[in-house]
Amino acid sequence: MAARRLSSNAHIDLQPIRQGILLPFNDRPKEMKGLIECNEQYFRSVCDTVGEKKYQKLLHLWGETSRSEVCDADLLMKSQRLLLCLPEDYDTKTTNDNQGSNGSFQIDHSRYHLWRQFCNVIGYDMPTPTPQEDSKAHETILESPRTEENEAVMSSDSTED
């Protein structure tokens, strides 16, 4: 294999990333609008699945709110709640048994698949939440409910590339 040499005139514009940045966007609202345009079929399925009212909330969240208004972790949590149709009082820290504070709640695997697709579209790889001194919000983002159905969804996600 022949080695390739980069031009000595190559310029790579690197910018430092502030703490709390979880998504790969410089201008999140503008870039989210671009993603929505480029992934029209997926976002149409989001609208069909969650309904027009929730979809309009999501569009506002994704395309109209800056990081100074809504941090990345909150954007992810709000998106997740709306995409999965989680009840407001659902405690995301109880994902292993899928129970909310007001009784049992089962996450629909097709909605979970929609959430996984959203993460893929925006470039969020859903790392295992870890304690962070400055942002506890990141800890509550659902990684994955461990059920046989969702394991099948997760394995199908990796084969759809």
C-alpha positions as CSV (number, residue, x, y, z in Angstrom):
1,M,0.0,0.0,0.0
2,A,1.5,3.4,-1.0
3,A,1.9,6.0,1.7
4,R,0.1,9.3,1.0
5,R,1.6,12.5,2.1
6,L,-0.5,15.5,3.2
7,S,0.2,18.8,1.7
8,S,2.2,21.1,4.0
9,N,-0.4,23.7,3.2
10,A,-3.2,21.8,4.8
11,H,-5.3,23.7,7.2
12,I,-7.5,22.1,9.8
13,D,-9.8,24.4,11.7
14,L,-10.1,23.0,15.3
15,Q,-12.2,24.6,17.9
16,P,-12.1,23.8,21.6
17,I,-15.3,22.1,22.9
18,R,-16.9,23.5,26.0
19,Q,-17.8,21.1,28.8
20,G,-21.4,19.8,28.4
21,I,-21.3,19.6,24.6
22,L,-22.6,16.2,23.7
23,L,-23.6,16.8,20.1
24,P,-21.3,17.6,17.1
25,F,-22.8,20.9,16.1
26,N,-21.3,24.4,16.0
27,D,-24.7,26.1,15.3
28,R,-27.2,23.5,16.6
29,P,-30.5,25.0,15.4
30,K,-29.1,25.6,11.9
31,E,-27.5,22.2,11.6
32,M,-30.6,20.4,13.0
33,K,-32.7,22.1,10.3
34,G,-30.3,20.9,7.7
35,L,-30.5,17.3,9.1
36,I,-34.3,17.5,9.0
37,E,-34.2,18.5,5.4
38,C,-31.6,15.8,4.5
39,N,-33.5,13.1,6.4
40,E,-37.0,14.0,5.3
41,Q,-38.3,10.5,5.3
42,Y,-37.1,9.7,8.8
43,F,-38.6,12.9,10.2
44,R,-41.8,12.3,8.4
45,S,-42.0,8.9,10.2
46,V,-41.3,10.7,13.5
47,C,-44.3,13.0,12.8
48,D,-46.5,10.0,11.9
49,T,-45.5,8.2,15.0
50,V,-45.6,10.9,17.7
51,G,-48.4,13.0,16.2
52,E,-48.5,16.5,14.9
53,K,-48.6,18.3,18.3
54,K,-45.6,16.5,19.7
55,Y,-43.8,16.8,16.4
56,Q,-44.2,20.6,16.5
57,K,-42.7,20.7,20.0
58,L,-39.8,18.6,18.7
59,L,-39.3,20.9,15.7
60,H,-39.2,23.9,18.0
61,L,-36.8,22.2,20.3
62,W,-34.5,21.1,17.5
63,G,-34.6,24.1,15.2
64,E,-35.3,27.1,17.4
65,T,-33.5,26.6,20.7
66,S,-29.9,27.5,21.2
67,R,-27.5,25.8,23.6
68,S,-27.8,28.9,25.9
69,E,-31.5,28.2,26.1
70,V,-31.4,24.4,26.3
71,C,-28.1,22.4,26.9
72,D,-27.4,19.3,24.9
73,A,-28.3,16.9,27.7
74,D,-31.7,18.6,28.2
75,L,-32.3,18.6,24.4
76,L,-31.6,14.8,24.4
77,M,-33.8,14.1,27.4
78,K,-36.7,16.2,26.1
79,S,-36.3,14.6,22.7
80,Q,-36.3,11.2,24.2
81,R,-39.4,11.8,26.3
82,L,-41.3,13.0,23.3
83,L,-40.1,10.3,20.9
84,L,-40.7,7.5,23.4
85,C,-43.9,9.2,24.7
86,L,-42.7,8.9,28.3
87,P,-45.0,10.2,31.0
88,E,-43.8,13.4,32.6
89,D,-43.2,11.7,35.9
90,Y,-41.3,8.7,34.4
91,D,-38.0,8.3,36.2
92,T,-35.4,7.5,33.6
93,K,-33.1,6.1,36.3
94,T,-35.4,3.0,36.5
95,T,-34.8,1.9,32.9
96,N,-33.7,-1.6,33.9
97,D,-37.1,-2.5,35.2
98,N,-39.1,-0.1,33.0
99,Q,-41.1,1.2,35.9
100,G,-42.1,4.8,36.5
101,S,-42.9,6.3,39.9
102,N,-46.6,5.8,39.2
103,G,-46.6,2.1,38.4
104,S,-45.4,0.0,35.5
105,F,-44.5,1.5,32.1
106,Q,-43.3,-0.5,29.2
107,I,-41.3,1.3,26.5
108,D,-42.6,0.4,23.0
109,H,-39.8,-1.2,21.0
110,S,-40.8,0.7,17.8
111,R,-40.5,4.0,19.6
112,Y,-37.2,2.9,21.1
113,H,-36.0,2.1,17.6
114,L,-37.2,5.7,16.6
115,W,-35.1,7.1,19.4
116,R,-32.0,5.0,18.4
117,Q,-32.4,6.3,14.8
118,F,-32.6,9.9,16.1
119,C,-29.4,9.3,17.9
120,N,-27.8,8.0,14.8
121,V,-29.0,10.9,12.7
122,I,-27.7,13.6,15.1
123,G,-24.4,11.8,15.8
124,Y,-25.0,10.9,19.5
125,D,-23.6,7.5,20.3
126,M,-25.4,7.0,23.6
127,P,-22.5,6.4,25.9
128,T,-23.1,4.7,29.2
129,P,-24.0,7.5,31.6
130,T,-21.2,8.3,34.1
131,P,-21.2,10.7,37.1
132,Q,-20.2,14.2,36.1
133,E,-19.6,16.9,38.7
134,D,-21.0,19.7,36.6
135,S,-23.9,18.0,34.8
136,K,-26.2,15.4,36.4
137,A,-28.7,15.8,33.5
138,H,-26.5,13.6,31.3
139,E,-26.8,10.7,33.7
140,T,-30.6,10.4,33.2
141,I,-30.6,9.9,29.4
142,L,-31.8,6.4,28.7
143,E,-29.2,4.2,27.3
144,S,-31.3,1.1,26.6
145,P,-33.9,-0.9,28.4
146,R,-32.6,-4.4,28.6
147,T,-35.3,-6.7,27.1
148,E,-35.1,-9.3,24.5
149,E,-37.1,-7.1,22.1
150,N,-34.8,-4.1,22.5
151,E,-31.7,-6.3,22.2
152,A,-33.1,-7.4,18.8
153,V,-33.7,-3.7,17.9
154,M,-30.2,-2.8,18.9
155,S,-28.7,-5.6,16.8
156,S,-30.8,-4.6,13.8
157,D,-29.6,-1.0,14.2
158,S,-26.0,-2.1,13.8
159,T,-26.8,-4.1,10.6
160,E,-28.8,-1.4,8.8
161,D,-25.7,0.6,7.8
